[in-house]
């Protein structure tokens, strides 16, 4: 019998240059544990990132990975997943990367409900570029690198994910690794767009939202009796409304856990399969595209297939 993997089996040997005490360490530790408990096949698991400190995550996880462009982790991951729906694809991005230049892609993923997991490293600053205010830093907050208080209102990641259509929405805390590990497992098991906002202190540039700040305030929704699950389609709007309101609870008490989970919405892969019956059986990544260097589909055959399944095109 093959040996069950341990978390260290998913840890790469590359030198890690995150600052000592960085919240990112708790996030990758939770990922190692989740992948080990799920016996995840490294060949069938892909970690995708954009830029920033979180962008280095694929280098530290011993699975397939792509470290791609600023704000473009979600479209890269979407392409990977739709080319081969059999893969488990996990996006790691910072709050600046996903909700700044990547905000449009973040919203589009919720609308499509692609079966991806998005883990947001939310430290409320741009840590890699010396601590500028990120989209989640509240107005009038002045972290140590800012010459004056932040002038902009913050984005609420949990509320945005719910209103964008994500069917699994949660918040974790990097210092509660076991709890975060359980959230990551639940997100991977969910079929549809899953989002986890992870409170992740930046020990170098954010001297307001620190470990001490969060340790005194976070509590677990499940221990407070919160039920995130939509029981049927008629329940979806009411449940989303409750979760949306809960997302704004912030101050003396900050909830973590699963806010909203709806298993009744078809994934984007299922929607494609409804139009292309063989899509899930033989996805694009497994299609034969040539034999002996000769394309299996000529121009006329391509136009016929495109017209039949996508949109009619003129004969040429």
LINRA-V799141 format. One record per residue. N is the residue number from 0. RES is the residue in one small letter. PHI is phi in radians with two decimals (none if undefined). D_FIRST is the distance of its C-alpha to the first C-alpha in Angstrom with 1 decimal. Layout:
n = <N N>
res = <RES RES>
phi = <PHI PHI>
d_first = <D_FIRST D_FIRST>
//
This chain:
n = <0 1 2 3 4 5 6 7 8 9 10 11 12 13 14 15 16 17 18 19 20 21 22 23 24 25 26 27 28 29 30 31 32 33 34 35 36 37 38 39 40 41 42 43 44 45 46 47 48 49 50 51 52 53 54 55 56 57 58 59 60 61 62 63 64 65 66 67 68 69 70 71 72 73 74 75 76 77 78 79 80 81 82 83 84 85 86 87 88 89 90 91 92 93 94 95 96 97 98 99 100 101 102 103 104 105 106 107 108 109 110 111 112 113 114 115 116 117 118 119 120 121 122 123 124 125 126 127 128 129 130 131 132 133 134 135 136 137 138 139 140 141 142 143 144 145 146 147 148 149 150 151 152 153 154 155 156 157 158 159 160 161 162 163 164 165 166 167 168 169 170 171 172 173 174 175 176 177 178 179 180 181 182 183 184 185 186 187 188 189 190 191 192 193 194 195 196 197 198 199 200 201 202 203 204 205 206 207 208 209 210 211 212 213 214 215 216 217 218 219 220 221 222 223 224 225 226 227 228 229 230 231 232 233 234 235 236 237 238 239 240 241 242 243 244 245 246 247 248 249 250 251 252 253 254 255 256 257 258 259 260 261 262 263 264 265 266 267 268 269 270 271 272 273 274 275 276 277 278 279 280 281 282 283 284 285 286 287 288 289 290 291 292 293 294 295 296 297 298 299 300 301 302 303 304 305 306 307 308 309 310 311 312 313 314 315>
res = <x x x x x x x x x x x x x x x x x x x x x x x x x x x x x x x x x x x x x x x x x x x x x x x x x x x x x x x x x x x x x x x x x x x x x x x x x x x x x x x x x x x x x x x x x x x x x x x x x x x x x x x x x x x x x x x x x x x x x x x x x x x x x x x x x x x x x x x x x x x x x x x x x x x x x x x x x x x x x x x x x x x x x x x x x x x x x x x x x x x x x x x x x x x x x x x x x x x x x x x x x x x x x x x x x x x x x x x x x x x x x x x x x x x x x x x x x x x x x x x x x x x x x x x x x x x x x x x x x x x x x x x x x x x x x x x x x x x x x x x x x x x x x x x x x x x x x x x x x x x x x x x x x x x x x x x x x x x x>
phi = <none -1.12 -1.19 -1.17 -1.22 -1.93 -0.94 -1.19 -1.13 -1.75 -1.68 -1.33 -1.62 -1.25 -1.17 -1.77 -1.82 -1.11 -1.07 -0.97 1.59 -1.02 -1.12 -1.04 -1.08 -1.15 -1.18 -1.22 -1.10 -1.13 -1.13 -0.98 -1.16 -1.10 -1.11 -1.15 -1.15 -1.58 0.91 -1.16 -1.33 -1.00 -1.32 -1.90 -2.11 -2.23 -1.86 -2.12 -2.41 -1.78 -1.98 1.63 -1.01 -1.12 -1.10 -1.43 -0.92 -1.00 -1.23 -1.81 -2.02 -1.46 -2.42 -1.14 -2.76 -2.39 -1.83 -1.97 -1.53 -1.03 1.34 -1.96 -1.12 -1.15 -1.10 -1.07 -1.13 -1.07 -1.07 -1.08 -1.16 -1.25 -1.23 -2.51 -1.10 -1.35 -1.42 -1.63 -2.04 -2.14 -1.65 -2.06 -2.59 -1.45 -1.14 -1.23 -1.19 -1.43 -1.91 -1.69 -1.15 -1.64 -1.08 -1.08 -1.19 -1.07 -1.17 -1.07 -1.10 -1.11 -1.10 -1.48 1.02 -1.14 -1.34 -2.14 -1.98 -1.97 -1.89 -1.72 -1.46 -1.79 -1.96 1.19 -2.49 -1.58 -1.16 -1.19 -1.92 1.46 1.58 -1.15 -1.20 -1.70 -1.13 -1.76 -1.36 -1.11 -1.10 1.31 -1.41 -2.21 -1.32 -1.10 -1.57 -1.56 -1.20 -2.46 -1.06 -1.05 -1.66 -1.82 -1.33 -1.51 -1.48 -1.66 -1.08 -1.16 -1.12 -1.12 -1.12 -1.10 -1.27 -1.45 1.91 -1.00 -1.74 -2.44 -2.31 -2.49 -2.32 -2.16 -2.37 -1.12 -1.46 -1.82 -1.17 -1.10 -1.09 -1.15 -1.02 -1.14 -1.13 -1.13 -1.06 -1.11 -1.17 -1.15 -1.24 -1.24 -1.69 2.53 -1.26 -2.05 -2.29 -2.19 -1.52 -1.85 -1.18 -2.41 -1.00 -1.67 -1.31 -1.67 -2.05 -1.96 -1.70 -1.86 -1.60 -1.74 -1.02 -1.08 -1.04 -1.27 -0.99 -1.41 -2.12 -1.21 -2.46 -1.65 -1.00 -1.11 -1.32 -1.65 1.45 -1.25 -1.95 -1.53 -1.50 -1.40 -1.40 -2.73 -1.09 -1.22 -1.62 -1.14 -1.15 -1.10 -1.18 -1.12 -1.11 -1.10 -1.15 -1.06 -1.12 -1.11 -1.06 -1.62 -1.28 -2.71 2.71 -1.19 -2.28 -2.19 -1.37 -2.23 2.25 -1.50 -1.47 -2.66 -2.56 -2.21 -1.70 -1.76 -1.68 -1.14 -1.23 -1.12 -1.11 -1.15 -1.17 -1.16 -1.10 -1.16 -1.68 -2.08 -0.99 -1.60 -1.00 -1.33 -1.33 -2.29 -1.20 -0.92 -1.15 -1.89 -1.26 -1.45 -1.84 -2.68 -2.27 1.09 1.48 -1.85 -0.99 -1.34 -2.19 -1.50 -1.05 -1.15 -1.16 -1.12 -1.06 -1.11 -1.17 -1.10 -1.16 -1.29 -1.90 -2.00 -2.68 -1.11 -2.14 -1.19 -1.27 -2.27>
d_first = <0.0 3.8 6.4 8.9 12.0 15.1 18.7 19.5 17.1 19.6 22.6 24.5 26.4 29.7 32.5 33.3 37.0 37.2 39.8 38.7 38.3 37.9 36.3 34.1 31.9 31.1 30.4 27.8 26.2 25.9 24.5 21.8 20.9 21.1 18.9 16.2 16.4 16.4 13.4 16.1 15.7 18.2 19.5 20.3 21.9 25.4 27.6 31.3 34.3 38.0 40.1 40.8 38.7 36.0 36.1 34.2 31.0 29.2 29.7 27.7 24.7 22.1 21.9 24.5 28.0 31.7 34.5 37.4 41.0 42.9 42.5 40.6 37.0 37.0 38.6 36.1 33.2 34.8 35.2 31.5 30.4 33.0 32.1 28.5 28.0 24.2 24.0 24.0 27.1 28.3 31.8 32.9 36.6 39.5 42.2 44.6 42.5 41.5 44.7 47.3 47.2 44.0 45.5 46.3 42.8 41.5 43.8 43.0 39.3 40.2 42.5 39.9 37.0 34.5 30.9 30.7 30.2 33.1 32.9 36.4 37.0 40.3 42.4 45.7 46.8 46.2 44.7 44.2 47.8 49.4 49.3 51.3 51.2 48.4 48.7 47.3 49.8 52.5 56.1 58.2 55.3 55.9 52.9 53.8 53.9 56.1 59.9 60.7 58.9 56.8 59.1 56.6 55.0 51.2 48.8 46.8 43.3 42.1 45.3 45.2 41.7 42.7 45.9 44.2 41.9 38.5 36.6 34.5 36.6 35.6 36.7 34.7 35.8 34.1 34.7 32.8 29.3 27.3 29.7 29.5 25.7 26.0 28.7 26.7 23.8 26.5 28.2 25.2 24.5 28.2 29.4 32.5 34.1 32.9 34.8 34.3 37.3 36.2 39.0 38.5 41.2 42.7 43.6 45.9 48.0 47.8 49.6 50.0 46.6 45.0 42.2 45.0 46.4 43.2 42.1 45.3 45.0 41.6 40.5 37.6 38.7 36.3 37.9 41.3 40.4 40.2 38.9 38.0 37.0 39.3 39.4 41.1 43.1 46.3 44.8 43.7 47.0 47.6 44.2 44.5 47.9 46.7 43.9 46.4 48.7 46.0 45.1 48.5 48.1 48.4 50.3 50.0 46.9 44.2 41.6 37.9 35.3 35.1 38.7 38.3 35.7 36.7 34.2 37.1 37.9 36.6 34.7 36.4 33.8 34.6 38.3 37.8 35.9 38.9 41.1 38.7 36.7 34.3 33.6 30.2 29.1 30.3 31.0 33.3 30.6 29.4 33.0 34.4 37.5 38.8 38.8 40.1 41.4 43.4 42.7 41.7 44.0 47.6 49.9 51.3 47.9 46.8 49.9 49.5 45.9 46.9 49.9 48.0 45.2 46.5 50.3 53.0 54.1 57.3 57.4 58.1>
//
